[in-house]
Amino acid sequence: EYGVTSKLYVSLDGGWTWQTVTIPETARFGTVDPQIAFGADGTAYFMRQGRGQQAFCSSDGGLTWEKAEISPV
């Protein structure tokens, strides 16, 4: 395997330790331009460019992620 991919990390102890979090549908040939945002309700959103745009959301502080739909603005 080769290429560049995005990785997410989460800390449950204020940043003393970190763990890698699995993202669904890891891009096989790389991803670029990762973006993170948080909604008013605390939901985390992660978007990346791969073969098209991919978006994911987490409602448990970043421990688990699921694919999110992208709506045109």
Secondary structure as GFF3:
##gff-version 3
##sequence-region A 1 73
A	DSSP	beta_strand	8	10	.	.	.	ID=ss1
A	DSSP	beta_strand	19	21	.	.	.	ID=ss2
A	DSSP	beta_strand	32	38	.	.	.	ID=ss3
A	DSSP	beta_strand	44	49	.	.	.	ID=ss4
A	DSSP	beta_strand	53	58	.	.	.	ID=ss5
A	DSSP	beta_strand	66	68	.	.	.	ID=ss6
###
